[in-house]
Each structure stands twice: as C-alpha cells, then as structure tokens.
C-alpha cells in the first residue's frame, strides 16, 4: 500500500511542480510555456524531490524531530535541491542532448545547472512544503482509505 501512496504523491507533487513551472516561465516569457518533460502536465523532478523529502523528514530521527529548526529544514532543502537539480540536468543532457534549464546568466552558478538564487528559492519552498504542505497531505492519508490509493495508482 505504501508504494501506491508514494506513487500518487509523486504524481500530485509533479503536477503541482508543473503548475508552478508553467506559470513562472509563462510570466517570464510573456507567452504560454508548457514545462512538462513527459507527456502530460507533470515535472517529475518536483515529485521525486518532495516524496524523497517526505520520506526523509518522517523516517530520519533528527529530521523528524519537532525540535528540528526551520533553518535546518532550509539547509537540507537547499543542498538536496541543488544535488537533485544538478544531477537531473546532467542526466537529461547526456541522455537527450538538450538542456531544460540554463542558469549560466545567473550569479554563482555551476555549469549553468544550478545557482545560488534558485537554490535559495528551493530552500524556502522546502520549508513551506515540510512545515505546511506535507502535514496537510499526511492528514489526508488518515482520512482516505488505502484502497483508494491502489485504484488511483493503477489508473
């Protein structure tokens, strides 16, 4: 049952990431920008990262502690997002010979794959997700029959 729940969460968070990316890039480019990587409205990097964060912040003792500071959540989110973004960019470029994002004109970037300002944004988003979104979603898990996750995962 946990696998289907994680899969449904992955799709949900990937969809939210697609909404965020599409709105942000559309506003920046002043025209519609569909930021989906696969067929359909999903950005898998968001789903993967939030599900990984959900697992980490609920199963690693010191991260799961209610005493773990907000600045610690920020640092973990900042570093983890930088690693995920750099790795994903590298794999996509090697596999598909294309770049989905390029931060080479941003300050403090590494190979245009990651940069400090964007990583700060992801660190702040990580705090919001861990402190507010994940508790809300976890509360929904208690109200939803586990078989519902099985059906959604199959669909």
C-alpha positions as CSV (number, residue, x, y, z in Angstrom):
1,X,0.0,0.0,0.0
2,X,2.8,2.4,0.8
3,X,4.2,2.2,-2.8
4,X,0.8,3.2,-4.3
5,X,0.5,6.0,-1.8
6,X,4.0,7.3,-2.7
7,X,3.2,7.0,-6.4
8,X,0.0,9.0,-6.0
9,X,2.0,11.6,-4.0
10,X,4.7,11.6,-6.8
11,X,2.0,12.4,-9.4
12,X,0.4,15.0,-7.2
13,X,3.6,16.8,-6.4
14,X,4.8,16.5,-10.1
15,X,1.6,18.2,-11.2
16,X,2.0,21.0,-8.6
17,X,5.6,21.4,-9.9
18,X,4.3,21.6,-13.5
19,X,1.8,24.3,-12.5
20,X,4.5,26.3,-10.7
21,X,7.0,26.0,-13.5
22,X,4.5,26.7,-16.3
23,X,3.1,29.8,-14.5
24,X,6.5,31.1,-13.6
25,X,8.0,30.6,-17.1
26,X,4.9,31.8,-18.9
27,X,5.0,35.1,-16.9
28,X,8.8,35.4,-17.5
29,X,8.5,34.7,-21.3
30,X,5.1,36.6,-21.6
31,X,3.7,33.6,-23.5
32,X,2.5,30.1,-22.6
33,X,5.4,27.8,-21.6
34,X,4.4,24.2,-21.0
35,X,7.2,23.0,-18.8
36,X,6.3,19.3,-18.8
37,X,9.1,16.9,-19.5
38,X,7.0,13.9,-20.2
39,X,3.6,13.6,-21.9
40,X,1.1,15.4,-19.7
41,X,1.2,18.0,-17.1
42,X,4.0,16.8,-14.8
43,X,7.5,17.7,-13.8
44,X,9.0,14.5,-12.3
45,X,11.9,16.3,-10.5
46,X,9.4,18.0,-8.2
47,X,7.5,14.8,-7.4
48,X,10.7,12.9,-6.8
49,X,12.2,15.5,-4.5
50,X,9.1,16.1,-2.4
51,X,8.5,12.3,-2.0
52,X,12.1,11.9,-1.0
53,X,11.8,14.8,1.4
54,X,8.6,13.3,2.8
55,X,10.4,10.0,3.4
56,X,13.5,11.7,4.9
57,X,11.6,14.2,7.2
58,X,9.4,11.4,8.5
59,X,11.8,8.5,8.9
60,X,15.2,10.0,9.8
61,X,15.0,10.6,13.6
62,X,16.7,14.0,13.9
63,X,14.9,15.4,10.8
64,X,11.5,14.1,12.0
65,X,12.0,15.7,15.4
66,X,9.6,18.5,16.1
67,X,12.6,20.4,17.6
68,X,14.5,20.3,14.2
69,X,14.9,24.0,13.4
70,X,13.4,25.8,10.4
71,X,16.9,26.9,9.3
72,X,17.9,23.2,9.3
73,X,15.0,22.4,7.0
74,X,16.1,25.3,4.8
75,X,19.7,24.0,4.6
76,X,18.7,20.4,3.9
77,X,16.2,21.5,1.2
78,X,18.8,23.9,-0.3
79,X,21.5,21.3,-0.5
80,X,19.2,18.4,-1.6
81,X,17.6,20.5,-4.3
82,X,21.0,21.6,-5.6
83,X,22.2,18.0,-5.8
84,X,18.9,16.8,-7.5
85,X,18.8,19.7,-9.9
86,X,22.5,19.3,-10.9
87,X,22.2,15.5,-11.3
88,X,18.9,15.8,-13.3
89,X,20.3,18.4,-15.6
90,X,23.4,16.3,-16.3
91,X,21.4,13.1,-16.9
92,X,18.9,14.8,-19.2
93,X,21.7,16.5,-21.2
94,X,23.6,13.2,-21.6
95,X,20.5,11.2,-22.4
96,X,18.6,13.6,-24.6
97,X,21.3,16.1,-25.7
98,X,19.2,19.0,-24.6
99,X,19.0,21.4,-21.6
100,X,15.7,22.1,-19.9
101,X,17.1,25.0,-17.9
102,X,20.2,27.1,-18.0
103,X,21.3,29.4,-15.2
104,X,24.6,30.4,-16.8
105,X,23.5,34.1,-16.8
106,X,22.6,33.9,-13.1
107,X,25.2,34.7,-10.3
108,X,27.0,32.0,-8.5
109,X,26.1,29.2,-10.9
110,X,27.9,25.8,-11.5
111,X,27.9,24.9,-15.3
112,X,24.6,26.7,-15.6
113,X,22.9,23.7,-14.0
114,X,22.4,25.2,-10.5
115,X,22.8,28.6,-9.0
116,X,22.6,30.1,-5.5
117,X,19.5,32.3,-6.1
118,X,17.4,29.4,-7.4
119,X,18.7,27.1,-4.7
120,X,17.7,29.7,-2.1
121,X,14.2,29.7,-3.6
122,X,14.1,25.9,-3.4
123,X,15.3,26.0,0.2
124,X,12.5,28.4,1.1
125,X,10.0,26.2,-0.8
126,X,11.3,23.2,1.1
127,X,10.5,25.0,4.4
128,X,6.9,25.7,3.2
129,X,6.4,22.2,2.0
130,X,7.8,20.5,5.1
131,X,6.1,22.8,7.6
132,X,2.7,23.2,5.8
133,X,2.0,21.0,2.7
134,X,3.3,17.7,4.0
135,X,1.4,17.8,7.3
136,X,-1.8,18.6,5.3
137,X,-1.2,15.7,2.9
138,X,-0.3,13.4,5.7
139,X,-3.6,14.4,7.4
140,X,-5.4,13.4,4.2
141,X,-3.8,10.0,4.3
142,X,-5.6,9.3,7.6
143,X,-9.0,10.2,6.0
144,X,-8.5,8.3,2.8
145,X,-9.0,4.5,2.5
146,X,-5.7,2.9,1.4
147,X,-7.6,1.1,-1.4
148,X,-8.3,4.5,-3.0
149,X,-4.5,4.9,-3.4
150,X,-4.3,1.5,-5.1
151,X,-7.1,2.5,-7.6
152,X,-5.5,5.9,-8.3
153,X,-2.1,4.3,-8.7
154,X,-3.5,1.8,-11.2
155,X,-5.3,4.5,-13.2
